[in-house]
Amino acid sequence: MPEQSVSGARFYGDLASWWPLISPPEDYEEEAAFAARLLGAASIPVHDVLELGSGGGHNAVHLKARFAMTLVDLSAEMLAVSRELNPECDHHQGDMRTVRLGRGFDAVFVHDAVMYMTSEIKLAQAIATAFVHCRPGGVAVLVPDCTTESFEPYTDHGGGDDADGRGVRYLEWAWDPDPHDTWAVAELAFVLRDADHTVRVVHEQHRWGLFGRSVWLGLLEEAGFEARVVIEETTEDRRPRELFVGHRPLVPSPAVIDGRGTRATKTVADLGPRTAVPSGVVLPSEMVSRMRDEESPRDHSPGSACRVAIVGSATAAVRRSRPASSSFR
Ligand SMILES: C[S@@+](CC[C@H](N)C(=O)[O-])C[C@H]1O[C@@H](n2cnc3c(N)ncnc32)[C@H](O)[C@@H]1O
C-alpha cells in the first residue's frame, strides 16, 4: 500500500516535495496579486491574514510581501514544503473545517484547497472557520477553481524539471460522473523522474466539490458574512474564476447569535434586495436539512442572479493555455 497523508492524497503526503515542480510558485503571482486587492479591501486595515489550505505556500510567497501570513494545512508534508519557501510565516497543521487558532485575523484567504470540501456541510464548516477567525470589519476571500455553473470537463498537462535533474510530467483529466451530486473527479497521472534517472508513475483520483453560486452565497450569508461574487481579472488563457468575498460586518446583525456565526432567525429579507432568492434554499431549516455529511445532491435552483460584482474582465493577452478549472497553475 502506498503511504497516505492525512488528507489521503500521496501528492500532499510522501510525494509533497514534487509540488513545486508540478505547480511552481511563480505561476501564482498574478492570481495572488488579484486576491491581495480583495483581501486589502476590508473595512479595517489589513495586516494579519490567515490562509486555510495553504499547501506549499505558493500564494503565500507572494502575499507575504504585503501581509503577515499565518498558514494552515492538513498535511504536515505540504507544510514542510511551505516552511522552506516561507520560513518567516507562521505554520499550523489543521483541518479547515475544525481548526481554531484562538485569535483573530484581519482577513482570511482560502484558495483552491476549498475544492476538497465535497459536501455542503463540509463547505459550511470551512466557511464557519473563516468567520470565527475574521475580525469584525474583516474580509474572507474564497477561490474555488470552479462552480457548478462554470465547471466543464477538461484535460490538462504540465510539469517541470529542477536543477538537480528531477522532473515531473503530469496528465490531469477531470469530469463529473454525476451532475446531481456535489463533486466531480480528477484523474491525475504523474510521471516522476528522480535525479538518478529512475522513473515511476503514480496515479490518484481526487474529488472536488462543485457548488452553485447561490449555495456559496447562501452559506456565506448563513455564517454571518455579507457575501458577493467577484470575477477574476486574469491574463491567462482560461475562463476567469469567481471569487467569493464575505465581509464580516463591524456590528453583527441581530440574527447572529453566537461566535460561530450561526443564525437563528434568518429570513428571506435578511439576504437583502441585491440577492435573488435561490428557490427553496433560503430558510435555515430548509438549508440545514439539505446539508448532509456525505456528498449531497446538487442544488439546481435558479439562484444565480446573485451578487456578481464585475471588477474587471479577462484581457486578450495569452500567457499560457489552461482549462478553466485546473487546480494546478
Ligand atoms: C492544491 S493544494 C493547495 C496549493 C496552494 N494553493 C499553494 O499555494 O501551494 C491543496 C491543499 O489542500 C490541503 N487540504 C485538503 N483538505 C484540507 C482540509 N480539510 N483542511 C486543510 N487543508 C486541506 C491539502 O493538504 C493540500 O495541501
The ligand as an ORCA input file, in Angstrom:
! r2SCAN-3c Opt
* xyz 0 1
  C      -3.815     22.148     -4.442
  S      -3.075     22.146     -2.846
  C      -3.017     23.862     -2.408
  C      -1.905     24.580     -3.042
  C      -1.798     26.005     -2.558
  N      -2.771     26.853     -3.195
  C      -0.408     26.540     -2.699
  O      -0.298     27.768     -2.721
  O       0.573     25.796     -2.729
  C      -4.404     21.616     -1.831
  C      -4.068     21.602     -0.346
  O      -5.272     21.460      0.382
  C      -4.946     20.783      1.567
  N      -6.198     20.341      2.175
  C      -7.082     19.417      1.706
  N      -8.098     19.282      2.563
  C      -7.865     20.147      3.595
  C      -8.555     20.471      4.795
  N      -9.697     19.861      5.101
  N      -8.014     21.385      5.619
  C      -6.834     21.982      5.330
  N      -6.143     21.723      4.206
  C      -6.654     20.824      3.344
  C      -4.023     19.678      1.102
  O      -3.269     19.140      2.171
  C      -3.182     20.454      0.087
  O      -2.012     20.963      0.676
*
